[in-house]
Amino acid sequence: MNIQIFGKNKCFDTKKAQRYFKERRINFQMVDINSKGLSKGELKSVIVAVGDIEKLIKTDSDAYLESTLRYLSDTDSKIEKLLESPELYRTPIVRNGKQATVGYCPEVWKSWE
């Protein structure tokens, strides 16, 4: 397994994801999404894995309400907006190769073991 956790330092679900993998002694790479973000290729890979870009967007945040993201209709424009504004991501985004989850999903991670 090659686990990457893209998350925010103050996000409780990100901390729970880290704890989940630590308790099972599964090595992972933690990436602070606010400072490093996702590359365009990584983002597209995650979108394919989760099935819809809307699952990646944190619609209940102030950043979302203040951004123009909710008015964009095409996926390419949404991708560009997410790349420039990482605070709009729902976290954690957990990747295992080509597989990915958004949010706290221990039932899916268990199937990866």
Helices and strands as residue ranges (DSSP letters): E 3-7, H 12-23, E 28-32, H 40-50, G 53-56, H 62-66, G 69-71, H 75-84, G 86-88, E 93-96, E 99-102, H 106-112
